[in-house]
């Protein structure tokens, strides 16, 4: 990650330090080339705000979310127990992640297996940094742009987090335009339930194309997302409409981190 400072929990513990927060990167943020940019943007903001954080690095495994959604409960429990053992070994108490799938699983499904942590989505954490005066947000190159925000299922409907990402987007001095299906009525991008990893069932239209059409109705310059899976699905939708030259799909963290870049 070049100039970015990303310490691991093992390194922090070796120095006798306990970070303020563990950044759970997730499979997409670790391995998917597009999602890696979201990871870098968020790390850039953590560094800018002076947050003491660490990642698990090679000790981080998949939360088990795709396995459970696909019906493999045995694999989910194996993956979850492995992660909980590592997290509890490091006495982790607070976790932040840029993936709503990881967020939902860590927050709601790990406690019954012995993993009890305060879990925050990265938009919630960035908002808290803003309110504490540790992070400043300026419109910069996005000032005046028309942006629509797509609610990720596992952030919105599953966990009721609607305002944090919108508050951050508004701070960029942009025009936030809502899709006709948003918040509780938001439409899934199609990546939930392990759909990210398989071909869609037979039908008249792919659900990500349907959702992209709803986004395009708002005539946006940018479609903002808060989930790496949603980012992929909406990007594919924009490409299917041959609009990739005109409309960008960006994570909220990328918008904030890159606003000051020329």
Secondary structure, DSSP 4 states (H G I P E B T S, - for coil): -TT----BHHHHHHTT---SEEEE-HHHHHH-HHHHHHHHHHHHHHHHTT--EEB-GGG----SHHHHHTT-HHHHHHHHHHHHHHHHHTT--EEEES-HHHHHIIIIISGGGT---EEEEHHHHHHHHHHTTS-----GGGTT-EEEEPPPTTTTTTT---HHHHHHHHTTS-EE---SS-GGGPPP-S-TTTGGGSPPPSSSS-HHHHHHHHHHTT--SEEEES-HHHHHHHHHHHHHTT-TTT-EEEEHHHHHHHTT--
